[in-house]
Amino acid sequence: MADTSEEAYGAAYSEMAGLKQAVSGVVGSVIAGVDGLLLIHDLHGGPEPHDIAALAAATFGLGRQTGLALRQGPFRESTVRSHRGYFSVYAVGDTALLAVLGGEGLNIARLHLEARAVTARLLLMLDVHVAAQARL
């Protein structure tokens, strides 16, 4: 049975919900393309999800260029710590990003552990979804 967009998005929403449950202080997250196009989000109130997607793409661009200039390889993740919270961006393969907003009480070490596992699962979902679409 071919994977549908609805199934892929449902699985991605489940991953985002699981991240909120597993890591104290996670406010919400977005999944976006590296071009800043918002795919899905679980933010309610607060910052505009489209803005978060655009900021994730900007963070990715800066991180990618830094990695190239320093000859340290492709972008994997970046975290910005502000006075009242965190903004972490994780690569999901070469074409998508997971951006996570956290409050000032966020357990950042736990977020990194959990988010890396989530991005690996999201990458598999995206790969399966792309393969299924190619067969149609």
Secondary structure, 3 states (H helix, E strand, C coil): CCCCHHHHHHHHHHHHHHHHHHCCCEEEEEEEECCCCEEEECCCCCCCHHHHHHHHHHHHHHHHHHHHHCCCCCCCEEEEEECCEEEEEEEECCCEEEEEEEECCCCHHHHHHHHHHHHHHHHHHHHHHHHHHHHC
